Amino acid sequence: MAKEQGISLPGIAFPALAVAFVLVAGATGFDPAQPRSILSLALSATMIAVMLGAIFAAVEHADVIAHRVGEPYGTLVLTFAVTVIEVALIESIVLTPNSSPALARDTVFAVIMIVCNGLVGLCILVGSLRHHEQDFQTSGASLYLNVLGALSVLTLILPNYTATVAGPYFSTAQLIFVSVITGALYGAFLFIQTSRHTDYFRADDNSTPNGLQVYPSNRAVVVSVLLLLMALGGVIFLSKKFAVILEIGLNQVGAPQAIAGIVIAMIVLAPESITAVRAAQNNLLQKSLNLALGSSLATIGLTIPAVAVTNIALDKQIEIGLASRDALLLALTLFLSVLTFASGRTNILAGLIHLVVFFTFLFLIFVP
């Protein structure tokens, strides 16, 4: 007999609050860039809290839908929800006057480092502490890494070695070409994941006793679809104002330029990361890898083309090539990932190594 999975009160409240805040802000002309006052600061803080709540709510509703459709489709629902939020935040800052041309690159690189080192390392560490060793599908992990390696090198490394435009830039023709092949390669991966070789990515849920599974009811799924759309819509409309707050805050504290990308990556990955860590605790490392590595692929496969279209429309160059130090960290990350996922089993040492690389990445942001 299956139990029904309900929807939490915050999962209902925050999407509604996000939509309400969008309507109220539009009616009152709320602008975070206006001279600071107690009221404007309070409204800014409230908006950030509502937006963060809506992000967590969106992932909760995506998770409800994911439980119904099963693997690997379930993790795709979560991944697409997170990627929509990420693209909205990036685009909102890109459309801000005098925004950094390197924001998309910084965010994509931050996502890769956070996911492939921070999140993967934490999932392996947490799972190893509880279960000593964990199994996963090497065939699925290999496909993830093959596509991730190709996409990351084509988008983040290749611009430094092209001759049409000097520096870490693509020409317009090159950017269009790379965006098309990036989207096509990601689409081919999705076809393999959802149609041709779904068994490579399937996670057997053995976390419930006596084979008792927890499924959402039909009503809960319908409600979750509606609330997911409300939450995503609210976040998209609030992201423009959040971009202004983020830019003002970083300028005031004198933070490095790359921090904006890290902040966006951490915000959008936080709820999905919690789901991945919980899956590792329940000895479902395959689900953790589907969430983690799938996020990296979606970030490159969807974010780069979306930002490219915007920058071409605005006739604005996008700085996309990594500096030599970051390129070395990316190469190290891909190399370690191949070694970690080659055997089909993980242990605590692999998790610690990935976490060391992640903390090195963070340290070098502040002490380059």
Protein Blocks (a to p, Z undefined) as FASTA:
>chain_A
ZZdddddfklmmmmmmmmmmmmmmmmnopafkbccdfklmmmmmmmmmmmmmmmmmmmmm
mmmmmmmnopaklmmmmmmmmmmmmmmmmmmmmmpghiafklmmmmmmmmmmmmmmmmmm
mmmmmmmmmnopacddfklmmmmmmmmmmmmmmmmmmmmmcckbgcjddcfklmmmmmmm
mmmmmmmmmmmmmmmmmmlmcccdfkbghhiacdddfklmmmmmmmmmmmmmmmmmmmmm
mmmmmmmmmmmnopafklmmmmmmmmmmmmmmmmmmmmmmnopaklmmmmmmmmmmmmmm
mmmmmmmmmmmmnopacdfbdcfklmmmmmmmmmmmmmmmmnopacfklmmmmmmmmmmm
mmmmmmZZ
